[in-house]
Amino acid sequence: MSLGDKTIEELEEIEEELNEQEEEHGFSNYSMKIELYKEMYRKLSQLVRQHNEDVQSSLDYVKRKLIYCLIHYGTYLKTEFQKDDYLARSCLEEALKYDNRNPLASYRLGFLSYKFNDYIKAIQFFQQALDHDQYHKQHLYQLNEQQQFNAHLYLTNCALQIAKETYEKMNQLPFAKIQEIPKQELAPLFSGLLENEKYLLRNAFYKISRDVTDTCSKAECEKLISSPPPETLLLYFSDRTIIALFNGEEVSLTQDQGYMLSYFLIKSSEEHPATRHHFSVVDTIRPNTYIQSVNRLRNRMSNRGFPSLIQRTRFQEEAAYYYDESYPFYIMYRVDEEIEYR
Protein backbone atom coordinates (compact mmCIF):
# COMPACT_ATOMS: atom_id res chain seq x y z
CA MET A 1 0.00 0.00 0.00
CA SER A 2 1.36 3.42 -1.01
CA LEU A 3 1.46 6.43 1.29
CA GLY A 4 -1.40 7.99 -0.66
CA ASP A 5 -3.70 5.12 0.34
CA LYS A 6 -3.06 5.53 4.06
CA THR A 7 -5.01 7.55 6.59
CA ILE A 8 -3.55 10.37 8.67
CA GLU A 9 -3.43 8.03 11.64
CA GLU A 10 -1.52 5.42 9.65
CA LEU A 11 0.93 8.05 8.41
CA GLU A 12 1.49 9.18 11.99
CA GLU A 13 2.26 5.58 12.91
CA ILE A 14 4.86 5.45 10.11
CA GLU A 15 6.41 8.66 11.46
CA GLU A 16 6.61 7.06 14.89
CA GLU A 17 8.26 3.97 13.38
CA LEU A 18 10.82 6.16 11.61
CA ASN A 19 11.53 7.96 14.89
CA GLU A 20 12.02 4.62 16.64
CA GLN A 21 14.38 3.46 13.90
CA GLU A 22 16.27 6.74 14.31
CA GLU A 23 16.54 6.12 18.04
CA GLU A 24 17.78 2.57 17.48
CA HIS A 25 20.28 3.27 14.69
CA GLY A 26 21.25 6.88 15.39
CA PHE A 27 20.42 8.30 11.96
CA SER A 28 17.33 9.31 9.98
CA ASN A 29 15.83 8.21 6.68
CA TYR A 30 15.28 11.73 5.35
CA SER A 31 14.21 10.56 1.91
CA MET A 32 11.35 8.60 3.46
CA LYS A 33 10.54 11.43 5.86
CA ILE A 34 10.20 13.95 3.05
CA GLU A 35 7.78 11.72 1.14
CA LEU A 36 5.86 11.04 4.35
CA TYR A 37 5.54 14.72 5.30
CA LYS A 38 4.49 15.64 1.76
CA GLU A 39 1.64 13.16 1.92
CA MET A 40 0.66 14.23 5.44
CA TYR A 41 0.68 17.85 4.31
CA ARG A 42 -1.55 17.05 1.35
CA LYS A 43 -4.12 15.22 3.47
CA LEU A 44 -4.11 17.77 6.29
CA SER A 45 -4.49 20.63 3.80
CA GLN A 46 -7.63 18.98 2.47
CA LEU A 47 -9.05 18.81 5.97
CA VAL A 48 -8.26 22.47 6.59
CA ARG A 49 -9.99 23.44 3.35
CA GLN A 50 -13.02 21.57 4.67
CA HIS A 51 -12.96 23.99 7.64
CA ASN A 52 -11.61 21.42 10.07
CA GLU A 53 -9.71 23.92 12.22
CA ASP A 54 -8.67 21.26 14.73
CA VAL A 55 -5.93 20.03 12.39
CA GLN A 56 -4.33 23.43 11.69
CA SER A 57 -1.66 22.94 14.37
CA SER A 58 -0.82 19.50 12.92
CA LEU A 59 -0.55 21.03 9.45
CA ASP A 60 1.82 23.72 10.76
CA TYR A 61 3.98 21.07 12.43
CA VAL A 62 4.19 18.93 9.29
CA LYS A 63 4.99 21.99 7.17
CA ARG A 64 7.87 22.99 9.46
CA LYS A 65 9.33 19.50 9.35
CA LEU A 66 8.94 19.20 5.58
CA ILE A 67 10.58 22.54 4.81
CA TYR A 68 13.41 21.79 7.22
CA CYS A 69 14.14 18.41 5.60
CA LEU A 70 13.95 19.81 2.07
CA ILE A 71 16.37 22.67 2.80
CA HIS A 72 18.88 20.93 5.06
CA TYR A 73 18.85 17.33 3.86
CA GLY A 74 17.65 17.45 0.26
CA THR A 75 21.24 17.62 -0.98
CA TYR A 76 21.98 14.19 0.52
CA LEU A 77 18.89 12.15 -0.37
CA LYS A 78 20.67 9.77 -2.77
CA THR A 79 23.49 9.03 -0.36
CA GLU A 80 24.08 10.27 3.16
CA PHE A 81 27.76 10.89 2.38
CA GLN A 82 27.67 12.89 -0.88
CA LYS A 83 25.89 16.03 -2.09
CA ASP A 84 23.97 16.26 -5.35
CA ASP A 85 23.57 19.80 -6.75
CA TYR A 86 20.72 18.86 -9.09
CA LEU A 87 18.79 17.13 -6.33
CA ALA A 88 19.49 20.10 -4.06
CA ARG A 89 18.00 22.47 -6.62
CA SER A 90 14.89 20.32 -6.95
CA CYS A 91 14.40 20.15 -3.16
CA LEU A 92 14.97 23.87 -2.67
CA GLU A 93 12.43 24.69 -5.38
CA GLU A 94 10.00 22.38 -3.63
CA ALA A 95 10.67 24.09 -0.29
CA LEU A 96 9.61 27.39 -1.88
CA LYS A 97 6.27 25.82 -2.84
CA TYR A 98 5.55 25.42 0.87
CA ASP A 99 7.22 28.67 1.98
CA ASN A 100 7.59 31.05 -0.97
CA ARG A 101 9.19 33.73 1.22
CA ASN A 102 11.98 31.54 2.57
CA PRO A 103 15.16 33.62 2.10
CA LEU A 104 17.64 30.79 2.66
CA ALA A 105 16.04 28.54 0.02
CA SER A 106 16.03 31.44 -2.46
CA TYR A 107 19.63 32.31 -1.66
CA ARG A 108 20.88 28.76 -2.20
CA LEU A 109 18.93 28.53 -5.44
CA GLY A 110 20.58 31.77 -6.50
CA PHE A 111 24.01 30.33 -5.73
CA LEU A 112 23.27 27.11 -7.65
CA SER A 113 21.88 29.06 -10.62
CA TYR A 114 25.02 31.24 -10.64
CA LYS A 115 27.16 28.11 -10.43
CA PHE A 116 25.37 26.72 -13.50
CA ASN A 117 25.74 30.08 -15.36
CA ASP A 118 21.99 30.70 -15.35
CA TYR A 119 22.32 34.39 -14.51
CA ILE A 120 18.73 35.44 -15.18
CA LYS A 121 17.37 32.90 -12.69
CA ALA A 122 20.16 33.76 -10.25
CA ILE A 123 19.08 37.42 -10.28
CA GLN A 124 15.51 36.43 -9.52
CA PHE A 125 16.48 34.18 -6.62
CA PHE A 126 19.03 36.53 -5.03
CA GLN A 127 16.58 39.43 -5.23
CA GLN A 128 13.88 37.27 -3.64
CA ALA A 129 16.27 36.27 -0.86
CA LEU A 130 17.10 39.89 -0.04
CA ASP A 131 13.49 41.07 -0.32
CA HIS A 132 12.14 38.33 1.94
CA ASP A 133 15.00 38.19 4.42
CA GLN A 134 13.85 41.20 6.43
CA TYR A 135 10.30 39.86 6.73
CA HIS A 136 10.88 36.19 7.45
CA LYS A 137 9.93 35.39 11.03
CA GLN A 138 12.11 32.31 11.54
CA HIS A 139 15.72 33.19 12.34
CA LEU A 140 16.62 29.66 11.20
CA TYR A 141 16.14 30.71 7.57
CA GLN A 142 17.44 34.28 7.65
CA LEU A 143 20.67 35.21 5.87
CA ASN A 144 23.78 36.05 7.84
CA GLU A 145 25.70 39.26 7.14
CA GLN A 146 28.20 37.58 4.80
CA GLN A 147 25.39 36.03 2.75
CA GLN A 148 23.59 39.37 2.51
CA PHE A 149 26.78 41.00 1.24
CA ASN A 150 27.45 38.15 -1.19
CA ALA A 151 23.90 38.31 -2.52
CA HIS A 152 24.51 41.92 -3.58
CA LEU A 153 27.81 40.94 -5.20
CA TYR A 154 26.18 38.07 -7.05
CA LEU A 155 23.42 40.38 -8.27
CA THR A 156 26.01 42.80 -9.62
CA ASN A 157 27.98 40.02 -11.24
CA CYS A 158 24.87 38.50 -12.84
CA ALA A 159 24.01 41.81 -14.46
CA LEU A 160 27.59 42.24 -15.66
CA GLN A 161 27.73 38.67 -16.98
CA ILE A 162 24.52 39.24 -18.94
CA ALA A 163 25.92 42.53 -20.29
CA LYS A 164 29.17 40.79 -21.24
CA GLU A 165 27.36 37.93 -23.02
CA THR A 166 25.08 40.40 -24.81
CA TYR A 167 28.04 42.49 -25.93
CA GLU A 168 29.83 39.40 -27.26
CA LYS A 169 26.72 38.34 -29.21
CA MET A 170 26.31 41.87 -30.51
CA ASN A 171 29.82 41.73 -31.94
CA GLN A 172 28.86 38.64 -33.91
CA LEU A 173 25.94 40.34 -35.71
CA PRO A 174 26.44 41.14 -39.44
CA PHE A 175 25.78 44.81 -38.69
CA ALA A 176 28.79 44.86 -36.35
CA LYS A 177 31.10 44.39 -39.30
CA ILE A 178 30.16 47.78 -40.74
CA GLN A 179 29.40 49.59 -37.48
CA GLU A 180 32.10 50.24 -34.89
CA ILE A 181 30.89 49.18 -31.47
CA PRO A 182 32.30 51.23 -28.56
CA LYS A 183 34.44 49.15 -26.21
CA GLN A 184 35.91 51.62 -23.77
CA GLU A 185 32.58 52.26 -22.01
CA LEU A 186 32.13 48.63 -20.98
CA ALA A 187 35.75 47.92 -20.07
CA PRO A 188 35.51 49.32 -16.51
CA LEU A 189 32.38 47.23 -15.90
CA PHE A 190 34.12 44.06 -17.03
CA SER A 191 37.04 44.96 -14.80
CA GLY A 192 34.59 45.27 -11.90
CA LEU A 193 33.17 41.87 -12.76
CA LEU A 194 36.61 40.29 -12.51
CA GLU A 195 37.31 42.00 -9.19
CA ASN A 196 34.00 40.80 -7.75
CA GLU A 197 34.72 37.28 -8.94
CA LYS A 198 38.15 37.39 -7.32
CA TYR A 199 36.61 38.57 -4.03
CA LEU A 200 34.02 35.77 -4.05
CA LEU A 201 36.72 33.20 -4.77
CA ARG A 202 39.07 34.57 -2.08
CA ASN A 203 36.30 34.54 0.49
CA ALA A 204 34.35 31.46 -0.59
CA PHE A 205 34.90 29.47 2.61
CA TYR A 206 34.91 30.08 6.33
CA LYS A 207 37.99 28.88 8.19
CA ILE A 208 37.09 28.64 11.86
CA SER A 209 39.24 27.83 14.87
CA ARG A 210 38.29 28.01 18.51
CA ASP A 211 38.72 31.77 18.75
CA VAL A 212 38.99 33.06 15.19
CA THR A 213 36.68 33.08 12.16
CA ASP A 214 38.40 33.90 8.87
CA THR A 215 37.43 33.52 5.23
CA CYS A 216 39.57 31.86 2.60
CA SER A 217 39.44 30.36 -0.89
CA LYS A 218 38.54 26.80 -1.79
CA ALA A 219 42.14 26.35 -2.95
CA GLU A 220 43.42 27.35 0.50
CA CYS A 221 41.08 24.82 2.13
CA GLU A 222 42.30 22.06 -0.16
CA LYS A 223 45.92 23.04 0.43
CA LEU A 224 45.36 22.72 4.19
CA ILE A 225 43.69 19.34 3.66
CA SER A 226 46.53 18.07 1.49
CA SER A 227 49.19 19.21 4.00
CA PRO A 228 47.45 19.21 7.38
CA PRO A 229 49.32 20.39 10.48
CA PRO A 230 50.16 17.61 12.97
CA GLU A 231 48.06 17.04 16.07
CA THR A 232 45.24 19.16 14.58
CA LEU A 233 41.68 18.15 13.80
CA LEU A 234 40.32 19.32 10.43
CA LEU A 235 36.61 19.28 9.58
CA TYR A 236 35.97 20.13 5.92
CA PHE A 237 32.53 20.62 4.36
CA SER A 238 33.60 20.40 0.74
CA ASP A 239 31.35 20.93 -2.29
CA ARG A 240 30.60 17.20 -2.33
CA THR A 241 31.44 15.51 0.96
CA ILE A 242 32.14 16.13 4.65
CA ILE A 243 35.42 14.76 5.97
CA ALA A 244 37.35 14.89 9.22
CA LEU A 245 41.14 14.43 9.32
CA PHE A 246 43.65 13.91 12.10
CA ASN A 247 47.32 12.88 11.82
CA GLY A 248 46.93 11.21 8.44
CA GLU A 249 43.62 9.51 9.22
CA GLU A 250 40.45 10.49 7.35
CA VAL A 251 36.79 9.70 7.90
CA SER A 252 33.69 10.62 5.89
CA LEU A 253 30.76 11.98 7.89
CA THR A 254 27.06 12.34 7.24
CA GLN A 255 25.54 15.80 7.27
CA ASP A 256 24.09 15.14 10.74
CA GLN A 257 27.49 14.08 12.03
CA GLY A 258 29.29 17.01 10.44
CA TYR A 259 26.86 19.49 11.97
CA MET A 260 27.06 17.80 15.34
CA LEU A 261 30.85 17.70 15.43
CA SER A 262 31.10 21.35 14.40
CA TYR A 263 28.75 22.33 17.22
CA PHE A 264 30.78 20.40 19.78
CA LEU A 265 33.99 22.02 18.56
CA ILE A 266 32.71 25.59 18.45
CA LYS A 267 29.99 25.83 21.06
CA SER A 268 30.56 23.25 23.80
CA SER A 269 32.88 23.16 26.78
CA GLU A 270 33.13 21.24 30.02
CA GLU A 271 31.28 24.08 31.77
CA HIS A 272 28.65 24.31 29.01
CA PRO A 273 28.18 20.86 27.46
CA ALA A 274 25.66 20.27 24.68
CA THR A 275 22.43 18.44 25.44
CA ARG A 276 19.83 17.18 22.97
CA HIS A 277 18.01 20.51 23.31
CA HIS A 278 20.87 22.31 21.59
CA PHE A 279 20.11 20.26 18.48
CA SER A 280 16.31 20.50 18.67
CA VAL A 281 15.86 22.90 15.78
CA VAL A 282 12.28 22.16 14.73
CA ASP A 283 11.31 19.26 16.99
CA THR A 284 12.32 17.66 20.28
CA ILE A 285 14.96 14.94 19.97
CA ARG A 286 14.46 11.88 22.13
CA PRO A 287 17.16 11.25 24.76
CA ASN A 288 18.12 7.84 23.35
CA THR A 289 18.22 9.19 19.80
CA TYR A 290 20.67 11.86 20.86
CA ILE A 291 22.89 9.40 22.73
CA GLN A 292 22.88 6.96 19.81
CA SER A 293 23.72 9.74 17.34
CA VAL A 294 26.69 10.93 19.39
CA ASN A 295 27.91 7.37 19.96
CA ARG A 296 27.73 6.68 16.23
CA LEU A 297 29.84 9.79 15.55
CA ARG A 298 32.39 8.92 18.24
CA ASN A 299 32.65 5.30 17.10
CA ARG A 300 33.03 6.29 13.47
CA MET A 301 35.98 8.51 14.37
CA SER A 302 37.61 6.14 16.88
CA ASN A 303 37.42 3.25 14.39
CA ARG A 304 39.60 5.31 12.05
CA GLY A 305 42.22 6.01 14.71
CA PHE A 306 41.01 9.41 15.93
CA PRO A 307 41.67 10.16 19.62
CA SER A 308 38.79 10.52 22.05
CA LEU A 309 37.70 14.17 21.66
CA ILE A 310 34.04 14.28 22.68
CA GLN A 311 33.44 13.57 26.36
CA ARG A 312 30.19 12.63 28.07
CA THR A 313 28.81 14.21 31.23
CA ARG A 314 25.51 15.19 32.85
CA PHE A 315 23.97 18.62 32.57
CA GLN A 316 20.55 19.70 33.82
CA GLU A 317 19.69 16.03 34.42
CA GLU A 318 20.39 15.20 30.77
CA ALA A 319 23.11 13.32 28.92
CA ALA A 320 25.49 15.96 27.61
CA TYR A 321 28.70 16.06 25.58
CA TYR A 322 31.56 18.49 25.04
CA TYR A 323 34.81 18.92 23.17
CA ASP A 324 37.66 18.51 25.65
CA GLU A 325 39.93 21.01 23.81
CA SER A 326 42.77 18.47 23.74
CA TYR A 327 43.75 19.47 20.20
CA PRO A 328 43.45 22.59 18.01
CA PHE A 329 41.02 22.42 15.11
CA TYR A 330 39.88 24.09 11.90
CA ILE A 331 36.38 23.92 10.46
CA MET A 332 35.97 24.90 6.81
CA TYR A 333 32.70 25.28 4.95
CA ARG A 334 31.32 27.34 2.10
CA VAL A 335 30.01 30.80 3.05
CA ASP A 336 27.03 30.26 0.75
CA GLU A 337 25.96 27.22 2.76
CA GLU A 338 25.96 28.43 6.35
CA ILE A 339 25.97 25.27 8.41
CA GLU A 340 23.33 24.45 10.95
CA TYR A 341 23.86 25.14 14.69
CA ARG A 342 26.53 27.79 13.91
C-alpha positions as CSV (number, residue, x, y, z in Angstrom):
1,M,0.0,0.0,0.0
2,S,1.4,3.4,-1.0
3,L,1.5,6.4,1.3
4,G,-1.4,8.0,-0.7
5,D,-3.7,5.1,0.3
6,K,-3.1,5.5,4.1
7,T,-5.0,7.6,6.6
8,I,-3.5,10.4,8.7
9,E,-3.4,8.0,11.6
10,E,-1.5,5.4,9.7
11,L,0.9,8.1,8.4
12,E,1.5,9.2,12.0
13,E,2.3,5.6,12.9
14,I,4.9,5.5,10.1
15,E,6.4,8.7,11.5
16,E,6.6,7.1,14.9
17,E,8.3,4.0,13.4
18,L,10.8,6.2,11.6
19,N,11.5,8.0,14.9
20,E,12.0,4.6,16.6
21,Q,14.4,3.5,13.9
22,E,16.3,6.7,14.3
23,E,16.5,6.1,18.0
24,E,17.8,2.6,17.5
25,H,20.3,3.3,14.7
26,G,21.2,6.9,15.4
27,F,20.4,8.3,12.0
28,S,17.3,9.3,10.0
29,N,15.8,8.2,6.7
30,Y,15.3,11.7,5.3
31,S,14.2,10.6,1.9
32,M,11.3,8.6,3.5
33,K,10.5,11.4,5.9
34,I,10.2,14.0,3.0
35,E,7.8,11.7,1.1
36,L,5.9,11.0,4.4
37,Y,5.5,14.7,5.3
38,K,4.5,15.6,1.8
39,E,1.6,13.2,1.9
40,M,0.7,14.2,5.4
41,Y,0.7,17.9,4.3
42,R,-1.6,17.1,1.3
43,K,-4.1,15.2,3.5
44,L,-4.1,17.8,6.3
45,S,-4.5,20.6,3.8
46,Q,-7.6,19.0,2.5
47,L,-9.1,18.8,6.0
48,V,-8.3,22.5,6.6
49,R,-10.0,23.4,3.4
50,Q,-13.0,21.6,4.7
51,H,-13.0,24.0,7.6
52,N,-11.6,21.4,10.1
53,E,-9.7,23.9,12.2
54,D,-8.7,21.3,14.7
55,V,-5.9,20.0,12.4
56,Q,-4.3,23.4,11.7
57,S,-1.7,22.9,14.4
58,S,-0.8,19.5,12.9
59,L,-0.6,21.0,9.4
60,D,1.8,23.7,10.8
61,Y,4.0,21.1,12.4
62,V,4.2,18.9,9.3
63,K,5.0,22.0,7.2
64,R,7.9,23.0,9.5
65,K,9.3,19.5,9.4
66,L,8.9,19.2,5.6
67,I,10.6,22.5,4.8
68,Y,13.4,21.8,7.2
69,C,14.1,18.4,5.6
70,L,14.0,19.8,2.1
71,I,16.4,22.7,2.8
72,H,18.9,20.9,5.1
73,Y,18.8,17.3,3.9
74,G,17.6,17.4,0.3
75,T,21.2,17.6,-1.0
76,Y,22.0,14.2,0.5
77,L,18.9,12.2,-0.4
78,K,20.7,9.8,-2.8
79,T,23.5,9.0,-0.4
80,E,24.1,10.3,3.2
81,F,27.8,10.9,2.4
82,Q,27.7,12.9,-0.9
83,K,25.9,16.0,-2.1
84,D,24.0,16.3,-5.4
85,D,23.6,19.8,-6.8
86,Y,20.7,18.9,-9.1
87,L,18.8,17.1,-6.3
88,A,19.5,20.1,-4.1
89,R,18.0,22.5,-6.6
90,S,14.9,20.3,-6.9
91,C,14.4,20.1,-3.2
92,L,15.0,23.9,-2.7
93,E,12.4,24.7,-5.4
94,E,10.0,22.4,-3.6
95,A,10.7,24.1,-0.3
96,L,9.6,27.4,-1.9
97,K,6.3,25.8,-2.8
98,Y,5.6,25.4,0.9
99,D,7.2,28.7,2.0
100,N,7.6,31.0,-1.0
101,R,9.2,33.7,1.2
102,N,12.0,31.5,2.6
103,P,15.2,33.6,2.1
104,L,17.6,30.8,2.7
105,A,16.0,28.5,0.0
106,S,16.0,31.4,-2.5
107,Y,19.6,32.3,-1.7
108,R,20.9,28.8,-2.2
109,L,18.9,28.5,-5.4
110,G,20.6,31.8,-6.5
111,F,24.0,30.3,-5.7
112,L,23.3,27.1,-7.6
113,S,21.9,29.1,-10.6
114,Y,25.0,31.2,-10.6
115,K,27.2,28.1,-10.4
116,F,25.4,26.7,-13.5
117,N,25.7,30.1,-15.4
118,D,22.0,30.7,-15.4
119,Y,22.3,34.4,-14.5
120,I,18.7,35.4,-15.2
121,K,17.4,32.9,-12.7
122,A,20.2,33.8,-10.2
123,I,19.1,37.4,-10.3
124,Q,15.5,36.4,-9.5
125,F,16.5,34.2,-6.6
126,F,19.0,36.5,-5.0
127,Q,16.6,39.4,-5.2
128,Q,13.9,37.3,-3.6
129,A,16.3,36.3,-0.9
130,L,17.1,39.9,0.0
131,D,13.5,41.1,-0.3
132,H,12.1,38.3,1.9
133,D,15.0,38.2,4.4
134,Q,13.9,41.2,6.4
135,Y,10.3,39.9,6.7
136,H,10.9,36.2,7.5
137,K,9.9,35.4,11.0
138,Q,12.1,32.3,11.5
139,H,15.7,33.2,12.3
140,L,16.6,29.7,11.2
141,Y,16.1,30.7,7.6
142,Q,17.4,34.3,7.6
143,L,20.7,35.2,5.9
144,N,23.8,36.1,7.8
145,E,25.7,39.3,7.1
146,Q,28.2,37.6,4.8
147,Q,25.4,36.0,2.8
148,Q,23.6,39.4,2.5
149,F,26.8,41.0,1.2
150,N,27.5,38.2,-1.2
151,A,23.9,38.3,-2.5
152,H,24.5,41.9,-3.6
153,L,27.8,40.9,-5.2
154,Y,26.2,38.1,-7.0
155,L,23.4,40.4,-8.3
156,T,26.0,42.8,-9.6
157,N,28.0,40.0,-11.2
158,C,24.9,38.5,-12.8
159,A,24.0,41.8,-14.5
160,L,27.6,42.2,-15.7
161,Q,27.7,38.7,-17.0
162,I,24.5,39.2,-18.9
163,A,25.9,42.5,-20.3
164,K,29.2,40.8,-21.2
165,E,27.4,37.9,-23.0
166,T,25.1,40.4,-24.8
167,Y,28.0,42.5,-25.9
168,E,29.8,39.4,-27.3
169,K,26.7,38.3,-29.2
170,M,26.3,41.9,-30.5
171,N,29.8,41.7,-31.9
172,Q,28.9,38.6,-33.9
173,L,25.9,40.3,-35.7
174,P,26.4,41.1,-39.4
175,F,25.8,44.8,-38.7
176,A,28.8,44.9,-36.3
177,K,31.1,44.4,-39.3
178,I,30.2,47.8,-40.7
179,Q,29.4,49.6,-37.5
180,E,32.1,50.2,-34.9
181,I,30.9,49.2,-31.5
182,P,32.3,51.2,-28.6
183,K,34.4,49.1,-26.2
184,Q,35.9,51.6,-23.8
185,E,32.6,52.3,-22.0
186,L,32.1,48.6,-21.0
187,A,35.8,47.9,-20.1
188,P,35.5,49.3,-16.5
189,L,32.4,47.2,-15.9
190,F,34.1,44.1,-17.0
191,S,37.0,45.0,-14.8
192,G,34.6,45.3,-11.9
193,L,33.2,41.9,-12.8
194,L,36.6,40.3,-12.5
195,E,37.3,42.0,-9.2
196,N,34.0,40.8,-7.7
197,E,34.7,37.3,-8.9
198,K,38.1,37.4,-7.3
199,Y,36.6,38.6,-4.0
200,L,34.0,35.8,-4.1
201,L,36.7,33.2,-4.8
202,R,39.1,34.6,-2.1
203,N,36.3,34.5,0.5
204,A,34.3,31.5,-0.6
205,F,34.9,29.5,2.6
206,Y,34.9,30.1,6.3
207,K,38.0,28.9,8.2
208,I,37.1,28.6,11.9
209,S,39.2,27.8,14.9
210,R,38.3,28.0,18.5
211,D,38.7,31.8,18.8
212,V,39.0,33.1,15.2
213,T,36.7,33.1,12.2
214,D,38.4,33.9,8.9
215,T,37.4,33.5,5.2
216,C,39.6,31.9,2.6
217,S,39.4,30.4,-0.9
218,K,38.5,26.8,-1.8
219,A,42.1,26.4,-3.0
220,E,43.4,27.3,0.5
221,C,41.1,24.8,2.1
222,E,42.3,22.1,-0.2
223,K,45.9,23.0,0.4
224,L,45.4,22.7,4.2
225,I,43.7,19.3,3.7
226,S,46.5,18.1,1.5
227,S,49.2,19.2,4.0
228,P,47.4,19.2,7.4
229,P,49.3,20.4,10.5
230,P,50.2,17.6,13.0
231,E,48.1,17.0,16.1
232,T,45.2,19.2,14.6
233,L,41.7,18.1,13.8
234,L,40.3,19.3,10.4
235,L,36.6,19.3,9.6
236,Y,36.0,20.1,5.9
237,F,32.5,20.6,4.4
238,S,33.6,20.4,0.7
239,D,31.4,20.9,-2.3
240,R,30.6,17.2,-2.3
241,T,31.4,15.5,1.0
242,I,32.1,16.1,4.7
243,I,35.4,14.8,6.0
244,A,37.4,14.9,9.2
245,L,41.1,14.4,9.3
246,F,43.6,13.9,12.1
247,N,47.3,12.9,11.8
248,G,46.9,11.2,8.4
249,E,43.6,9.5,9.2
250,E,40.5,10.5,7.4
251,V,36.8,9.7,7.9
252,S,33.7,10.6,5.9
253,L,30.8,12.0,7.9
254,T,27.1,12.3,7.2
255,Q,25.5,15.8,7.3
256,D,24.1,15.1,10.7
257,Q,27.5,14.1,12.0
258,G,29.3,17.0,10.4
259,Y,26.9,19.5,12.0
260,M,27.1,17.8,15.3
261,L,30.9,17.7,15.4
262,S,31.1,21.3,14.4
263,Y,28.8,22.3,17.2
264,F,30.8,20.4,19.8
265,L,34.0,22.0,18.6
266,I,32.7,25.6,18.4
267,K,30.0,25.8,21.1
268,S,30.6,23.3,23.8
269,S,32.9,23.2,26.8
270,E,33.1,21.2,30.0
271,E,31.3,24.1,31.8
272,H,28.6,24.3,29.0
273,P,28.2,20.9,27.5
274,A,25.7,20.3,24.7
275,T,22.4,18.4,25.4
276,R,19.8,17.2,23.0
277,H,18.0,20.5,23.3
278,H,20.9,22.3,21.6
279,F,20.1,20.3,18.5
280,S,16.3,20.5,18.7
281,V,15.9,22.9,15.8
282,V,12.3,22.2,14.7
283,D,11.3,19.3,17.0
284,T,12.3,17.7,20.3
285,I,15.0,14.9,20.0
286,R,14.5,11.9,22.1
287,P,17.2,11.2,24.8
288,N,18.1,7.8,23.4
289,T,18.2,9.2,19.8
290,Y,20.7,11.9,20.9
291,I,22.9,9.4,22.7
292,Q,22.9,7.0,19.8
293,S,23.7,9.7,17.3
294,V,26.7,10.9,19.4
295,N,27.9,7.4,20.0
296,R,27.7,6.7,16.2
297,L,29.8,9.8,15.6
298,R,32.4,8.9,18.2
299,N,32.7,5.3,17.1
300,R,33.0,6.3,13.5
301,M,36.0,8.5,14.4
302,S,37.6,6.1,16.9
303,N,37.4,3.3,14.4
304,R,39.6,5.3,12.1
305,G,42.2,6.0,14.7
306,F,41.0,9.4,15.9
307,P,41.7,10.2,19.6
308,S,38.8,10.5,22.1
309,L,37.7,14.2,21.7
310,I,34.0,14.3,22.7
311,Q,33.4,13.6,26.4
312,R,30.2,12.6,28.1
313,T,28.8,14.2,31.2
314,R,25.5,15.2,32.9
315,F,24.0,18.6,32.6
316,Q,20.6,19.7,33.8
317,E,19.7,16.0,34.4
318,E,20.4,15.2,30.8
319,A,23.1,13.3,28.9
320,A,25.5,16.0,27.6
321,Y,28.7,16.1,25.6
322,Y,31.6,18.5,25.0
323,Y,34.8,18.9,23.2
324,D,37.7,18.5,25.7
325,E,39.9,21.0,23.8
326,S,42.8,18.5,23.7
327,Y,43.7,19.5,20.2
328,P,43.5,22.6,18.0
329,F,41.0,22.4,15.1
330,Y,39.9,24.1,11.9
331,I,36.4,23.9,10.5
332,M,36.0,24.9,6.8
333,Y,32.7,25.3,4.9
334,R,31.3,27.3,2.1
335,V,30.0,30.8,3.0
336,D,27.0,30.3,0.7
337,E,26.0,27.2,2.8
338,E,26.0,28.4,6.3
339,I,26.0,25.3,8.4
340,E,23.3,24.4,11.0
341,Y,23.9,25.1,14.7
342,R,26.5,27.8,13.9
